[in-house]
Each structure stands twice: as C-alpha cells, then as structure tokens.
Amino acid sequence: MGMGGGAVRDRGFGSITDQARAEAASLGIPPTIEEVRRALASIPGCLSPNIIAERGDY
C-alpha cells in the first residue's frame, strides 16, 4: 500500500476497494471492459483522489 493508504482506509474507501476485489475474484470469469465501465459509471462522486492517495500517482 502506498503512502496515505491508512487515511484512505480510515474514511471507509479501503473497505470499498477490498469488497470490490473480493467480489471480482469470486466471479470466476473476468468482466469485459464495457461491464467495468458501466459499473464504474454508476458510482456517484469521484474516487480518483482516494485511489491516487492509496496507490500513488502513476
């Protein structure tokens, strides 16, 4: 986990990503890119700053 990951986890975002990873792992067949886009588009707000804080800027 990158720097700042603890702060992100404290606000509950870590549990969201952990839950998403577990759900994706249980699917067996990976979703298509279009399925991923549709799922991400349904999320209100913007998680980008939180993900960057957790993983670092690429």
Residue, then its C-alpha position, 0 to 999 in steps of 0.5 A: m500500500g502506498m503512502g496515505g493508504g491508512a487515511v484512505r482506509d480510515r474514511g471507509f474507501g479501503s473497505i470499498t476497494d477490498q469488497a470490490r476485489a473480493e467480489a471480482a475474484s469470486l466471479g470466476i470469469p473476468p468482466t469485459i471492459e464495457e461491464v467495468r465501465r458501466a459499473l464504474a459509471s454508476i458510482p456517484g462522486c469521484l474516487s480518483p483522489n482516494i485511489i491516487a492517495e492509496r496507490g500513488d500517482y502513476 
